Amino acid sequence: MSDEIDVYKDWLGIPEGDRPPDHYQLLRLVQFEDDVEKIRNNYKKLNGHVRKYAAGKHSVRSQELLNELAKAMLCLSDEERKREYDIGLGREVEAVETTGRRPLEIILTQKQLISQSQAEEARSHSQKTGLDMRDVVVQLKLVDQATATQAYAEELGLPFIDLTDLVPDDSILDQVPKKLVKQHSILPLFVDDDVLLIACTHPPDADLEEELRLRLNHPVRAVLATPLNINQGIAKYYAPGARNETVEAVTKGGKTAKGTKSSTSSAPARKEPKKALSQLTPDELRQRQTMGILAFCWTVIPSGLIDTFLVPPGFRLLDMFCVTLITVPIAGYLLWAKCFKR
């Protein structure tokens, strides 16, 4: 008997029909639902339910479904992408309601997360310090970082995501080097409907968008996440040896050619030639001379220990003669030539 299951029906209770279901069916929403809070709440409930299967024999399929749920939520909570998606499902453009942007502190006030006086205090503090309102409400301990970032996302009309709920696409991560993600505090996620989704703390600037578009050949769309989430994601998915990053090598003609730097490559690394003493900096020279003195000491100490504890008394004079007149001078000359002679 086949182990294949219909996760949409068996886990989410979606009746048989189109597979995969559209975003509204997947998130158990009415068609063209516009309430962002309801979209996010349904996603959280379904996410928690599907995560119950993560430790069983269907763990891989569970993670795939978690990512499907995340993609659906990210699309439907992004005003621009939702509008395009709804039109693709046959919704009349005129029927799409648009609302003006609300400042972050107003969003928090209307949700009764902060009081009016706290909103005024945060606004005043932001004007005095020049800090973003999102950072101010966290600094003043009015709300936590996740709540502030979610309100900031709502202010910008962008989706918010908790990165612990999904696993980014390895093939996407491999094409964006660690240096770039750390410099801009971003985490590439996956391509959804020909759009590259990247988690970030602030919307990317035009230069970063263009660089990512050229690297992956997809338009970029921001998804907001907390700074802590981003840093944890970078540490996890860009740990040493975890990525096969695409790198660019400059050819003789001045053009760049893309290649892959594999963390498991069997090709030996080319060693850099050793510097002559005349090429060393003063600090490097002192360090090498210190190592030479220590090495010289260790040529004498073991010989003395051997002579004292292992050599019979009748042979100690001969042994000391060999150490004093042969071993020590030779070792001293070699170390002097390597560490002191210029």
HELIX and SHEET records of a PDB file:
HELIX    1   1 VAL A    7  ASP A   10  1                                   4    
HELIX    2   2 HIS A   23  LEU A   26  1                                   4    
HELIX    3   3 VAL A   36  VAL A   50  1                                  15    
HELIX    4   4 ARG A   51  TYR A   53  5                                   3    
HELIX    5   5 SER A   59  LEU A   76  1                                  18    
HELIX    6   6 GLU A   79  GLY A   88  1                                  10    
HELIX    7   7 VAL A   93  ALA A   95  5                                   3    
HELIX    8   8 LEU A  104  GLN A  110  1                                   7    
HELIX    9   9 GLN A  116  THR A  129  1                                  14    
HELIX   10  10 MET A  133  GLN A  139  1                                   7    
HELIX   11  11 GLN A  145  LEU A  156  1                                  12    
HELIX   12  12 LEU A  163  ASP A  165  5                                   3    
HELIX   13  13 ASP A  170  LEU A  173  1                                   4    
HELIX   14  14 LYS A  178  HIS A  184  1                                   7    
HELIX   15  15 ALA A  206  LEU A  216  1                                  11    
HELIX   16  16 PRO A  227  TYR A  237  1                                  11    
HELIX   17  17 LEU A  277  GLN A  279  5                                   3    
HELIX   18  18 PRO A  282  PHE A  309  1                                  28    
HELIX   19  19 PRO A  313  PHE A  315  5                                   3    
HELIX   20  20 ARG A  316  CYS A  322  1                                   7    
HELIX   21  21 VAL A  323  THR A  327  3                                   5    
HELIX   22  22 VAL A  328  CYS A  339  1                                  12    
SHEET    1   A 3 ILE A 186  ASP A 192  0                                        
SHEET    2   A 3 VAL A 195  CYS A 200 -1                                        
SHEET    3   A 3 VAL A 220  LEU A 224  1                                        
SHEET    1   B 2 THR A 246  VAL A 250  0                                        
SHEET    2   B 2 THR A 256  THR A 260 -1                                        
END                                                                             
